[in-house]
């Protein structure tokens, strides 16, 4: 399982680097961080996704939900 998380993180980071203006790519990176229980990084990437797509209501919802878990 750890291999897949590391592999997924690496691939997702490469994709975000290649296509930094795609909110969908940041959402994919969030999924990897959620699988590895890295909530702070998930929030950071949800916020980046939201700046690229203001209409991303699910990102906004999850930012609020996840923020309560790290306080």
C-alpha positions as CSV (number, residue, x, y, z in Angstrom):
1,X,0.0,0.0,0.0
2,X,2.8,2.4,0.9
3,X,4.3,1.9,-2.6
4,X,1.1,2.9,-4.2
5,X,0.8,6.1,-2.1
6,X,4.4,7.1,-2.9
7,X,3.9,6.3,-6.6
8,X,0.6,8.1,-6.7
9,X,2.1,11.2,-4.9
10,X,5.0,11.3,-7.3
11,X,3.0,11.0,-10.5
12,X,0.4,13.5,-9.3
13,X,3.1,16.0,-8.4
14,X,4.7,15.6,-11.9
15,X,1.3,16.1,-13.5
16,X,0.6,19.3,-11.4
17,X,4.1,20.5,-12.4
18,X,3.4,20.0,-16.1
19,X,-0.1,21.4,-15.9
20,X,-0.2,23.9,-13.1
21,X,-3.4,25.6,-14.3
22,X,-5.7,22.6,-14.0
23,X,-7.8,22.4,-10.9
24,X,-8.6,18.8,-11.7
25,X,-4.9,17.9,-11.3
26,X,-4.8,19.5,-7.8
27,X,-8.0,17.6,-6.9
28,X,-6.2,14.3,-7.9
29,X,-3.3,15.3,-5.7
30,X,-5.7,15.9,-2.8
31,X,-7.0,12.3,-3.2
32,X,-3.4,11.0,-2.8
33,X,-2.8,13.1,0.3
34,X,-6.1,12.0,1.8
35,X,-5.1,8.3,1.3
36,X,-1.9,9.0,3.1
37,X,-3.8,10.9,5.9
38,X,-1.9,14.1,5.1
39,X,-4.7,16.5,5.9
40,X,-2.6,19.7,5.8
41,X,-1.4,19.0,2.3
42,X,-4.8,18.1,1.2
43,X,-6.2,21.4,2.4
44,X,-3.3,23.3,0.7
45,X,-4.1,21.6,-2.6
46,X,-7.8,22.0,-2.3
47,X,-7.2,25.8,-1.8
48,X,-5.0,25.8,-4.9
49,X,-7.7,24.0,-6.8
50,X,-10.3,26.5,-5.6
51,X,-8.2,29.5,-6.8
52,X,-8.1,28.0,-10.2
53,X,-11.8,27.1,-10.3
54,X,-13.9,29.5,-8.1
55,X,-17.0,27.4,-8.8
56,X,-15.5,24.3,-7.2
57,X,-18.1,24.0,-4.4
58,X,-16.9,20.5,-3.4
59,X,-13.4,21.9,-2.7
60,X,-14.8,24.7,-0.6
61,X,-16.9,22.2,1.4
62,X,-14.0,19.9,2.0
63,X,-11.7,22.7,3.0
64,X,-14.1,23.6,5.8
65,X,-14.6,20.0,6.8
66,X,-10.9,19.1,6.9
67,X,-10.0,22.3,8.7
68,X,-12.0,21.2,11.7
69,X,-10.0,18.0,11.9
70,X,-6.6,19.7,12.2
71,X,-7.5,22.3,14.9
